[in-house]
Amino acid sequence: MRHGKKDNHLGRTSTHRRALLSNMASSLIVHKRISTTVAKAKELRKYVEPLITKAKADSTHSRRTVFSYLQNKDSVKELFDNVVEKIAARPGGYTRILKTGARLGDNADMCIIELVDYNETYVKTTEVKAAKRTRRSTAAKKDESTESTDTEPKA
């Protein structure tokens, strides 16, 4: 029985799995969006979201902790300098998984995993739109103007 065992091993040894998730997390942070299988994306989400939460507290200790997981200076720098600024107000849920269908060769379920605040399609923009004007017929204005002239007393 599998009681309490919720990690997907992805058919790999523990060291291979750790290296896979580290490389995928680095790629996700640098490129903001990657394409992978659904199983790997779900495991990656559990791996990368605590790192992003840890990066909100910009200290030497948190940088070293995140580096121990990612093993990539460029991705750590990108995470602490750019990514954290965009997600500072967000309480969690930093990634989104969009399913894209099945892979052609082996019919594996594919998806795109992305950082939420970097997709312009879903990010709410605060643009002020002009008020919508309704067109009125000119006949209504002519009727009103003739009525107002008719009600005036003739001298």
MOLINZI-V938938 format. One record per pair of residues at least 24 apart in sequence whose ideal C-beta (glycine too) atoms are under 8 Angstrom apart, sorted by the first residue. I is the first residue (numbers start at 1). J is the second residue. Records with the same first field share a line. If there is no record, write none. Layout:
I=J ; J
This chain:
7=43
8=39 ; 42 ; 43
10=39 ; 40 ; 43
21=47
22=69 ; 70 ; 71 ; 72
25=51 ; 69 ; 70 ; 75
26=70 ; 71 ; 72 ; 74 ; 75
27=75
28=95 ; 113 ; 114 ; 115
29=70 ; 75 ; 78 ; 79 ; 83 ; 115
30=74 ; 75 ; 78
32=114 ; 115 ; 118
33=112 ; 113 ; 114 ; 115 ; 118 ; 119
34=112 ; 113 ; 114
35=100 ; 110 ; 111 ; 112
36=110 ; 111 ; 113
37=103 ; 108 ; 109 ; 110 ; 111
38=97 ; 99 ; 109 ; 110 ; 111
39=109
41=97 ; 111 ; 113
42=97
44=95 ; 113
45=95 ; 97 ; 113
48=94 ; 95
49=92 ; 93 ; 94 ; 95
51=79
52=79 ; 83 ; 84 ; 87 ; 94
53=92 ; 94
55=79 ; 80 ; 83 ; 84
56=84 ; 87 ; 88
58=84
83=115
86=115 ; 117 ; 118
87=115 ; 116 ; 117
90=116 ; 117
96=122
